[in-house]
Amino acid sequence: MIKEMVCVSCPIGCMLTVELNEKNEVLSVKGNTCKRGEQYAVDECTNPVRMLTTTIKVSGGKLPVVPVKTSKPVPKGRMFDCMQVINNEIVDAPVKMGDVLICNICDTGVDIIATNDD
């Protein structure tokens, strides 16, 4: 199978062509101008991950929500599970930037961290 994608590892945005076997293992990567592009293609085809940025509800804060992000990327397939947990959570004020608001969300080993004060 052939998969085409745009590399987002650097500002160049190379058009990559990835050849996969029937087990979705990467056989070759073409079109990259650097090693980061090759690694991006392999990661994206075998274990895609994403940073999650959103907001979480705050009780008793200056604003009703505070912006948050994951401490590291989460598996792409777990994004909706993580969002469901975040959407059902309400944290108490005060919230400070850098506070861990949810530990180990969905057993991913990733924390949800405040990116601003409430």
SULNORJO-V300248 format. One record per residue. N is the residue number from 1. PSI is psi in radians with two decimals (999 if undefined). OMEGA is omega in whole degrees, 0 to 359 (none if undefined). BURIAL is I if it has 9 or more other C-alpha atoms within 8 Angstrom, else O. Layout:
n=N psi=PSI omega=OMEGA burial=BURIAL
n=N psi=PSI omega=OMEGA burial=BURIAL
This chain:
n=1 psi=2.51 omega=177 burial=O
n=2 psi=2.31 omega=178 burial=O
n=3 psi=2.34 omega=177 burial=O
n=4 psi=2.47 omega=181 burial=O
n=5 psi=2.80 omega=175 burial=O
n=6 psi=2.24 omega=179 burial=O
n=7 psi=2.37 omega=178 burial=I
n=8 psi=0.34 omega=180 burial=I
n=9 psi=-0.47 omega=179 burial=O
n=10 psi=3.05 omega=183 burial=O
n=11 psi=-0.21 omega=183 burial=O
n=12 psi=-0.77 omega=179 burial=O
n=13 psi=0.90 omega=181 burial=I
n=14 psi=2.51 omega=174 burial=I
n=15 psi=2.02 omega=184 burial=I
n=16 psi=2.51 omega=172 burial=I
n=17 psi=2.10 omega=184 burial=I
n=18 psi=2.24 omega=176 burial=I
n=19 psi=2.21 omega=181 burial=I
n=20 psi=2.58 omega=174 burial=I
n=21 psi=-3.05 omega=184 burial=I
n=22 psi=-0.28 omega=177 burial=O
n=23 psi=0.22 omega=183 burial=O
n=24 psi=0.53 omega=173 burial=O
n=25 psi=2.46 omega=183 burial=I
n=26 psi=2.16 omega=177 burial=I
n=27 psi=-0.69 omega=180 burial=O
n=28 psi=2.72 omega=176 burial=O
n=29 psi=2.25 omega=179 burial=I
n=30 psi=2.65 omega=176 burial=O
n=31 psi=-0.21 omega=181 burial=O
n=32 psi=2.54 omega=177 burial=I
n=33 psi=-0.08 omega=177 burial=O
n=34 psi=2.94 omega=180 burial=O
n=35 psi=-0.51 omega=179 burial=O
n=36 psi=-0.62 omega=179 burial=O
n=37 psi=-0.71 omega=178 burial=I
n=38 psi=-0.79 omega=180 burial=I
n=39 psi=-0.68 omega=177 burial=O
n=40 psi=-0.81 omega=181 burial=I
n=41 psi=-0.77 omega=180 burial=I
n=42 psi=-0.84 omega=180 burial=I
n=43 psi=-0.76 omega=183 burial=I
n=44 psi=-0.54 omega=180 burial=I
n=45 psi=-0.47 omega=185 burial=I
n=46 psi=-0.58 omega=182 burial=I
n=47 psi=1.28 omega=182 burial=O
n=48 psi=2.35 omega=179 burial=I
n=49 psi=2.74 omega=181 burial=I
n=50 psi=2.57 omega=168 burial=O
n=51 psi=2.49 omega=179 burial=I
n=52 psi=2.14 omega=175 burial=I
n=53 psi=2.35 omega=182 burial=O
n=54 psi=-2.77 omega=175 burial=O
n=55 psi=2.77 omega=177 burial=O
n=56 psi=2.52 omega=182 burial=I
n=57 psi=2.49 omega=179 burial=I
n=58 psi=2.32 omega=176 burial=I
n=59 psi=2.16 omega=177 burial=I
n=60 psi=0.26 omega=180 burial=O
n=61 psi=3.08 omega=177 burial=I
n=62 psi=-0.62 omega=178 burial=O
n=63 psi=2.79 omega=183 burial=O
n=64 psi=-0.29 omega=180 burial=I
n=65 psi=2.82 omega=174 burial=I
n=66 psi=2.46 omega=179 burial=I
n=67 psi=2.52 omega=181 burial=I
n=68 psi=2.87 omega=174 burial=I
n=69 psi=2.89 omega=175 burial=I
n=70 psi=2.64 omega=180 burial=I
n=71 psi=-0.41 omega=175 burial=O
n=72 psi=2.96 omega=182 burial=O
n=73 psi=2.58 omega=176 burial=I
n=74 psi=2.69 omega=177 burial=I
n=75 psi=2.35 omega=183 burial=I
n=76 psi=-0.64 omega=181 burial=O
n=77 psi=-0.17 omega=180 burial=O
n=78 psi=0.03 omega=184 burial=I
n=79 psi=-0.83 omega=182 burial=I
n=80 psi=-0.62 omega=176 burial=O
n=81 psi=-0.78 omega=179 burial=O
n=82 psi=-0.75 omega=179 burial=I
n=83 psi=-0.64 omega=179 burial=O
n=84 psi=-0.75 omega=178 burial=O
n=85 psi=-0.82 omega=181 burial=I
n=86 psi=-0.76 omega=181 burial=O
n=87 psi=-0.44 omega=180 burial=O
n=88 psi=-0.04 omega=184 burial=O
n=89 psi=2.49 omega=171 burial=O
n=90 psi=2.16 omega=180 burial=O
n=91 psi=2.65 omega=179 burial=I
n=92 psi=2.44 omega=174 burial=I
n=93 psi=2.68 omega=4 burial=I
n=94 psi=2.60 omega=175 burial=O
n=95 psi=2.28 omega=179 burial=I
n=96 psi=2.57 omega=177 burial=I
n=97 psi=2.31 omega=180 burial=I
n=98 psi=-0.23 omega=177 burial=O
n=99 psi=2.39 omega=173 burial=O
n=100 psi=2.02 omega=184 burial=I
n=101 psi=-0.53 omega=175 burial=I
n=102 psi=2.14 omega=178 burial=O
n=103 psi=2.43 omega=172 burial=I
n=104 psi=0.96 omega=183 burial=I
n=105 psi=2.26 omega=178 burial=I
n=106 psi=0.56 omega=180 burial=O
n=107 psi=0.62 omega=179 burial=O
n=108 psi=-0.18 omega=186 burial=O
n=109 psi=0.18 omega=184 burial=O
n=110 psi=2.39 omega=178 burial=I
n=111 psi=2.72 omega=174 burial=I
n=112 psi=2.15 omega=188 burial=I
n=113 psi=2.40 omega=176 burial=I
n=114 psi=2.38 omega=179 burial=I
n=115 psi=0.14 omega=177 burial=I
n=116 psi=2.92 omega=174 burial=I
n=117 psi=2.72 omega=180 burial=I
n=118 psi=999 omega=none burial=I
